[in-house]
Amino acid sequence: MPIIRFVREGRDVECQPGENLRQVALREGLGLYGLKGNLGNCGGCGQCITCFVQVIGDNPDALSPLTEVEKVKLQRRPDNWRLACQALVNSSVIVLTRPQAPPANSKSLIKAATEAELP
Ligand code: FES
């Protein structure tokens, strides 16, 4: 079973292969959205671009390939950002939620998250 390591939250969450990243985060009660997304989001249709995650590390196949929606919506975002609602989890992966507003200690959190072996 894949593990999603949520860096900001300090949580490792098990999911089914092919499960939607947004749905896992919401099921686990994790703060996927910032203020704008909490006030209103598209419900996972790929239209509101409020469900960003930064994918940490080198495992390009851990998530499903970019969708056509993401190719448009993420044009001006870093290459390692995804829309959680568009990403299916193939294998274990490390993500930072809300990368547009990273925590002050994000570098140390990411370092620790990548140093600890994924179960
Ligand atoms: S929830 Fe709206 S783009 Fe992902």
Residues whose N, C-alpha, C, O or C-beta is under 5 A from the ligand:
A	BS01	FES	N41 C42 G43 G44 C45 G46 Q47 C48 I49 T50 C51 L83 C85
